[in-house]
Amino acid sequence: MIPFYLLHVTAVAHSENLLWTFLLCNIFVVSSGIVFMYRLFTQKKVRIAGITFGIAIAINYVLIAIYGDIFDLLE
């Protein structure tokens, strides 16, 4: 199954809403990662920021596994 996910290319045209979903999810992953790292290095309470960052990464990987990479949708 892993080679299927690594070589996944979407040949079907997707809607623009799916592209915006990927972009918003990636923006949320980056921003939650920045908040998580800031709280980690300033030694503040990290638990909620870490859980949010982990959930965002998991959702992002599930979207990539199902629909392929975001750059496949830009065709």
Backbone bond lengths (Angstrom), bond angles and torsions (degrees), N, CA, C in turn:
res aa  C-N    CA-C-N  psi(-1)  N-CA   C-N-CA  omega(-1)  CA-C   N-CA-C  phi
1 M - - - 1.446 - - 1.524 111.86 -
2 I 1.324 117.50 -32.67 1.465 119.97 -177.07 1.525 111.90 -62.08
3 P 1.336 120.73 -44.74 1.472 118.10 177.13 1.525 112.71 -60.09
4 F 1.329 117.30 -31.64 1.463 119.86 176.90 1.525 110.40 -61.98
5 Y 1.334 117.02 -42.51 1.460 120.27 180.00 1.527 111.78 -71.62
6 L 1.328 116.99 -36.42 1.463 119.39 -178.30 1.522 111.97 -72.04
7 L 1.315 118.13 -31.97 1.461 121.77 -177.77 1.524 111.99 -103.62
8 H 1.315 117.48 22.05 1.455 122.01 -175.12 1.528 110.48 -72.67
9 V 1.308 116.50 120.79 1.461 122.36 176.45 1.521 106.83 -129.22
10 T 1.311 115.80 131.05 1.458 118.97 -179.42 1.522 109.28 -92.72
11 A 1.314 116.53 123.92 1.457 121.85 178.20 1.517 111.05 -100.65
12 V 1.323 117.16 -8.44 1.456 121.75 -178.09 1.524 108.97 -90.01
13 A 1.313 116.23 137.26 1.458 119.68 177.64 1.522 109.67 -68.55
14 H 1.328 116.22 134.36 1.454 121.62 -178.97 1.513 110.33 -108.43
15 S 1.310 115.06 163.79 1.454 119.55 179.28 1.524 109.99 -79.69
16 E 1.301 114.71 163.97 1.458 120.04 179.41 1.528 110.78 -71.08
17 N 1.321 117.26 -26.01 1.465 120.37 178.82 1.525 111.73 -64.00
18 L 1.328 117.19 -35.75 1.461 120.44 178.30 1.524 110.65 -66.86
19 L 1.324 117.00 -37.51 1.458 120.91 176.77 1.523 110.60 -63.10
20 W 1.329 117.10 -43.92 1.459 120.35 178.60 1.524 111.28 -66.34
21 T 1.333 117.44 -32.65 1.456 120.39 176.44 1.519 110.65 -63.50
22 F 1.332 116.73 -44.39 1.456 120.74 177.46 1.525 111.23 -63.13
23 L 1.321 117.03 -44.67 1.459 119.97 -179.20 1.525 111.74 -63.05
24 L 1.324 117.30 -44.50 1.461 119.93 179.27 1.526 111.68 -65.78
25 C 1.322 116.67 -38.31 1.458 120.08 178.14 1.525 110.71 -65.15
26 N 1.322 117.61 -42.09 1.465 120.54 178.92 1.518 111.83 -68.09
27 I 1.325 118.04 -37.32 1.462 120.97 176.12 1.522 110.02 -64.12
28 F 1.326 117.24 -40.58 1.462 120.84 178.24 1.525 111.52 -66.72
29 V 1.334 117.59 -37.88 1.465 120.78 177.53 1.524 110.57 -62.92
30 V 1.321 116.55 -45.29 1.470 120.10 -179.09 1.525 110.98 -65.89
31 S 1.324 117.34 -45.74 1.466 119.25 -178.15 1.524 111.67 -67.52
32 S 1.330 118.44 -39.48 1.462 119.39 178.21 1.526 110.74 -69.67
33 G 1.319 117.71 -31.32 1.466 121.06 175.03 1.514 112.03 -66.33
34 I 1.324 116.71 -39.63 1.467 120.65 177.62 1.523 110.40 -65.04
35 V 1.318 116.95 -44.78 1.470 120.72 178.25 1.524 110.56 -62.59
36 F 1.335 116.83 -42.22 1.460 121.15 179.60 1.524 111.20 -61.97
37 M 1.333 117.49 -46.15 1.463 120.43 -179.73 1.521 111.28 -66.22
38 Y 1.338 117.28 -39.40 1.459 120.02 178.60 1.527 110.73 -61.69
39 R 1.317 116.75 -47.02 1.470 120.08 179.84 1.521 111.53 -66.72
40 L 1.330 117.07 -33.81 1.455 120.59 179.78 1.525 110.94 -67.33
41 F 1.329 116.86 -44.80 1.460 119.84 -177.07 1.525 113.27 -78.58
42 T 1.337 118.20 -22.30 1.465 119.59 174.91 1.519 111.84 -91.92
43 Q 1.329 116.79 2.41 1.462 124.51 175.69 1.524 112.48 58.55
44 K 1.322 115.09 44.18 1.457 120.97 173.65 1.525 108.45 -97.00
45 K 1.321 117.03 -176.73 1.465 120.50 178.33 1.524 109.17 -65.66
46 V 1.321 115.05 122.50 1.459 120.90 -169.62 1.521 112.46 -110.20
47 R 1.311 119.18 -14.97 1.465 121.77 -169.13 1.528 112.65 -57.08
48 I 1.315 119.07 -51.69 1.476 121.13 -176.15 1.520 110.74 -68.06
49 A 1.337 116.90 -40.07 1.468 119.81 178.29 1.520 110.94 -64.35
50 G 1.329 117.76 -39.04 1.459 121.30 178.70 1.514 112.61 -67.47
51 I 1.325 116.76 -41.56 1.463 120.73 178.55 1.523 110.56 -65.29
52 T 1.328 117.24 -42.21 1.471 121.28 178.02 1.521 111.03 -62.04
53 F 1.328 116.43 -43.65 1.460 121.03 179.08 1.525 110.88 -64.04
54 G 1.310 117.95 -42.09 1.459 121.72 178.95 1.524 112.52 -64.18
55 I 1.322 116.73 -42.20 1.468 120.49 178.36 1.528 110.56 -65.79
56 A 1.341 117.25 -40.01 1.463 120.57 179.09 1.520 111.37 -63.76
57 I 1.326 117.75 -40.77 1.464 120.63 178.18 1.529 110.45 -66.95
58 A 1.322 117.41 -40.74 1.463 120.38 179.63 1.523 111.19 -62.76
59 I 1.329 117.40 -44.23 1.470 120.88 178.11 1.520 110.67 -63.41
60 N 1.327 116.61 -40.37 1.458 120.55 179.46 1.529 110.95 -63.21
61 Y 1.323 118.20 -43.07 1.457 120.99 179.35 1.528 112.12 -67.77
62 V 1.314 117.07 -34.87 1.463 119.64 176.92 1.525 110.09 -66.27
63 L 1.322 117.77 -42.58 1.467 120.61 177.24 1.527 111.48 -61.86
64 I 1.331 116.56 -41.30 1.462 119.88 179.36 1.523 110.40 -66.99
65 A 1.335 117.60 -39.14 1.465 120.21 179.91 1.522 111.57 -66.76
66 I 1.317 117.49 -33.72 1.468 120.40 -178.42 1.525 111.85 -81.68
67 Y 1.326 116.92 -48.52 1.463 120.49 -170.76 1.524 114.49 -105.37
68 G 1.313 118.83 -6.82 1.455 120.74 -176.34 1.514 109.96 93.50
69 D 1.299 115.44 -172.97 1.453 121.28 -177.07 1.527 110.62 -78.42
70 I 1.320 116.42 158.40 1.461 120.78 -179.14 1.518 110.74 -64.44
71 F 1.339 118.06 -31.00 1.453 120.72 -178.98 1.533 111.82 -71.40
72 D 1.324 117.72 -21.94 1.469 120.46 173.90 1.516 111.00 -68.16
73 L 1.325 117.07 -28.69 1.452 120.75 -178.34 1.523 112.86 -80.05
74 L 1.326 117.61 -13.09 1.460 121.42 -177.49 1.520 112.87 -85.00
75 E 1.310 118.48 0.86 1.471 121.48 -177.64 1.505 111.82 -66.84
